[in-house]
Amino acid sequence: MPTAPAPPLAPRPRPPHGICNLPKLELLKSLGADVAIDYTKENFDEQPEKYDVIFDAVGQGEKAVKVVKEGDSVVVLTGAVTPPGFRFVITSDGSVLQKLNPYLESGKVKPLVDTKGPFAFSQTVEAFSYLETGRATGKVIMSPIP
């Protein structure tokens, strides 16, 4: 279960950990995770260490709540929400992107885009099939309707 390291804008009380499979361990470290756990070899939800905040980007919130400290949070981007988790959804008229732009331009925030795309609009089924394989790394991009 890949999880995102602490956002670069958030304070880091301790080194961020990340969870992914073996091919993505180095990528996770390059994104700022000081500790990367291979979920194919370790059950992260059975480890004794508890975490302050967990960002679940792949729908494993029910496992994440097992290792978050009491009173702390699991931020769920997709999938089921199990208390104390909550869903993180952002909508914007573009003003949020304008605020993020300096961080993008400076490299403090780096978008991660899967190299297989962009998919043409006519390849929508193929794009979703690719997402369902779990092999995508980052966002899968689709071209707008011509």
N, C-alpha and C positions, 0 to 999 in steps of 0.2 A: 504494500500500500504506500505509494509515494505521498509524502506530505511536504508541504512547503516549509522552508526554514522561516524563522521569524522575519517579518517584513523589514526591509532596510530602514524604514522610518520609525520603527518601534524600538524602545529601549531594550537592551539585551541583558537581563539579570545574570545569565549564565550562557555557556556555549549552546547554540542551537543544535538540535538533533534532527535527523531526517530518516525516513523509512522508505525503501524502494527495493527493487530487485537488482541483482548483480550488475547487469549491463548499465544501469543508471547511477551506480554508486559514485563514480567520479564526477558525473554531472551534478549530482546533489552537493558534493563537496565544493564544486566550483561556484555554486549558488550561495554558499555561505554556511552550510552545515558542517560543524566541527566534528560531529559524530554521525556516521551513516550506518544504519542497520539494514541488513539484507533480510527482508521478510520471508524469503524462501528458506532461510536457515534458522531464524529466530522468531518466536512469537512475541512481538513487541508488547502485546496486551497482557502477557504473563510475566513481564519483567518487574522486579521490585521497585525500580525507580519511578517516581511520579513526576509529572510535568506541570508547569504553571499554566501554559496555554498550548492547545493543539489545534493546528489548522488542517482540517481534513478536506482534501481536494478530490478524493476519489470515491466517496460514499462508504466509508468505514467508520462512521461516527459511533456505532454501537461498541466497537472495539476501543476507540479512542477514549470514551468515557471511563473505561476501566483503569486508565493510567494517568488521568488528570488528578491533580491535587484537589482535595475537598474544598469547595468554595471557588474553584477556578473554572476556566471555560474551555469548551471545545467549539471551535468555529467551523461549521459545516458548510461547504460550498455546493455540495450535491449529495443526493441520497437522503435516507431517513435521518431524522433528528431525534436523538435520545437525550433527555435531560441529564446533565446540565448543558447540553449542547444547544446551539442556536444557529439558525440559517443566516448566512451573510449574503445579502442581495443588494446590489447598488444600481440605481437608475440615475441617469443624468441627462441634462440637456447639453452636455459638452463641457460644463464648467469644471467638473471633476477632472476631466482629461487635461484641461488647461492648467489646473493646479499641479497635476502630475508631470506635465511636460518638462519643467526644469530638471526633474529627477531623471527622466528618460534621457534628456539631452546630455546630462552630466555623467550618465552611466551608473548612477546610484541604484536605479531600478532598470532591470534588463528584461524585456519581454522574451519569452521563450516560445518560439514558433516551430512546429513540426516541419521537418524538411520535405515530407512527402507532398505537401500542398504547394500552391493552392489548387483546390478542386474546382472545376467549372460547375456552374449551377446545375447543368445536366448530369453531373456526377454525384448528386446529393445522396443517393442510396449508397454508392461506394464510399463516400466520406463517412457516413454513419456506420457502415460496416467496419471500416477501418478503426473508428473510435471504439467500437465494441470489442475489438481484438485486444485492447489494453496495451498495444504497442506504440501508440502515439506518445511523443515526448513534447510536451508543450501544447499550445493551441493549434488546432487544425483549422486552416483558413479555407474559406470558400470565396470564389470570385462572385461579385454581384451579378445580378441578371443583366445581360447585355441590352 
